[in-house]
Amino acid sequence: MVVLGIDPGSVNTGYAFVDACGSKLQVLEYGALHAPKNKSFEDRLLHIVSSLEELMDKYKPEMLGMESAFVAVNAHSALVLGHVRGAILVACKKRGMSFSEFPPSTVKQAVTGKGNASKEQVANMIYARLGIAPEKVLLDATDALAIAWTSVNPNPLSELLHSKRGAKKRRATVNEWKSLIEKMGGKCP
């Protein structure tokens, strides 16, 4: 299954296409789509989505993992990011892709083991986890790789404790806790 990881931005949008076979990933392509700042927002958005659609036509992903929106101090920035996310979601939905979103702290936790890791720590760890040589790329690109990796290898504790989007929050059952402990290599009585 081909997974697309996206770190959305109105100027630089990180992307990563990975082929997942179980929990093993093969990196197909990753990078950042750059929309010139001197263009209007509408033209930047069109450039990002058009470029991404060309890549989606090439790799035919089945799943989209994207960094979730966060509340910013600047309301305008949050609205702009919302437009970018929305346009990307529509392009992916038109292709029938499933969708998962992850808060930045969840991605950092899943990749590095620390929810407050720096972008550089995430980049170094994702290169190590995927067994690829570090490159001089924008951190948006390595963030997209980390999001794609998290889409396939979510932190089991986060998966259990965080309810799915739109689902009611509930307490984990004893069997769910036992399953989690076994997945993490422990044994249950």
Secondary structure, DSSP 8 states (H G I E B T S, - for coil): -EEEEEE--SSEEEEEEEEEETTEEEEEEEEEEE--TTS-HHHHHHHHHHHHHHHHHHH--SEEEEE-----S-HHHHHHHHHHHHHHHHHHHHTT-EEEEE-HHHHHHHHHS-TT--HHHHHHHHHHHHT-------HHHHHHHHHHHHHHS--HHHHHHS--TTS------HHHHHHHHHHTT----
